[in-house]
Amino acid sequence: MKDIDQLSEGAADVADRRRIAPAYAPKAVDHTVPWGNDEDVRITSVEAIITAPEGVNLVVVRVRTSVDGLEGLGCATFHQRADAVKCAVDEYLAPRLVGRSAQEITDIWNSSQVDSYWRGGPVLNSALAGVDMALWDITGKTAGLPVWQLLGGRVRRSVATYVHASGRDVAELMDEVEACAAAGYQVVRCQITVPGTSTYGAAQQSDSHISWDPEQYVRFIPGVFEELTARFDGRVRFLHDIHERVDPADAIRLLRALEPFGLLFAEDPVAPEDLDWMRTIRKQTITPLALGELLTDMRSFNALVTERLVDFIRCHVSALGGITPAWRLAMLAEVHGVRTAWHGPRDVSPIGHMANLAMDLASPAFGIHEHFEFSDQARSVFPGTPVTRNGVLEPSGAPGLGIGFDEREAARHPPVSPMSNWHYSRVRRPDGTIQRP
């Protein structure tokens, strides 16, 4: 009994000491690094700005420095959660980065990744990507060199691109493809409305269509590409985005049926949750495969690239964390003979497109560049927005990313409601099951 009493007293003593022990309280702001240099260019402010000149929320990060007039721009666009990204930039990244050297790109990326303890995800990665791109932009401007020069210099004269064509029926789709070919594009992504359904990438025949029938889609699409090939064979090469809208076994059926039409690639045959199916799918079809825009961790690409389960990596660079991780991924792809095709629709800002272009110019792994032809109002917000000539992009020799940002013009295009993209959660299969995007 005496021993039990002594143990109880000891436990109570430990508990008392824990209660009175001072809590760990690090300094609110601590920029100390082992190699500190007072002469470095210092970050003086970091801010996120949301603008929507194309009707979709684009998140821009601007980093200002201790050098008068020297600032960098980055793309942090995750348009479905733009406000959350802005909060992550303004409330969490900015306080820990002000005062740091703008030239410590890799250390800032690595330390910011672990700062929140739980790593990654599209919100935190997009916020970090905006800062990362802005720091590459600043470093290029400081050196008087374009970012593609910082990455090792160009390895090609220009960058081949593809654009999107869609239609509510085959005739409308063919008209769009014809217009793309007349503009000099040799590769076109083709999407078409499956009659009576809510189809990804194509205008709906009716606002009431919110259902999706994978079986109808799998049977319908091969005939469309048969007609397209008959008309444009030798002039245009096609690709198609399945957009994870079928089950893996049905994806195999569709990919086999598309083999005669020589697609450059079929995109996202499976959802991220079904990546383990890629080994089976790879063995079952010769249709080239592209995948990756929904993957937010570079390690998710390891097996896809090292086992050559895809022909093209299709990551959204801001969701991955910026140029720093994407460039590492491009080098991994080069070693294994896999090509890049960075995600580049309208919900990647022109700044993000310029980051993609910089890597395309410098990477031997380059496959093709997804191009979106921005409107005049978007170009007024982003002076220097890339524009194709005969279906290709030429490099800019301007220092940094080679693009500007007019905040006054941006203010004329305020953010749109986040509800504008809630259609993804409305599409259901015939039995009422929710359909993944």
Helices and strands as residue ranges (DSSP letters): H 2-20, E 43-51, E 58-65, E 71-75, G 79-81, H 82-87, I 88-93, H 94-97, H 105-115, H 122-143, H 147-150, E 159-167, H 170-182, E 187-192, H 214-232, E 237-241, H 248-258, G 259-261, E 266-267, G 272-277, H 278-284, E 289-291, G 298-301, H 302-306, E 312-313, H 317-320, H 323-336, E 339-340, H 350-362, E 369-370, H 376-381, E 392-393, H 407-411, G 418-425
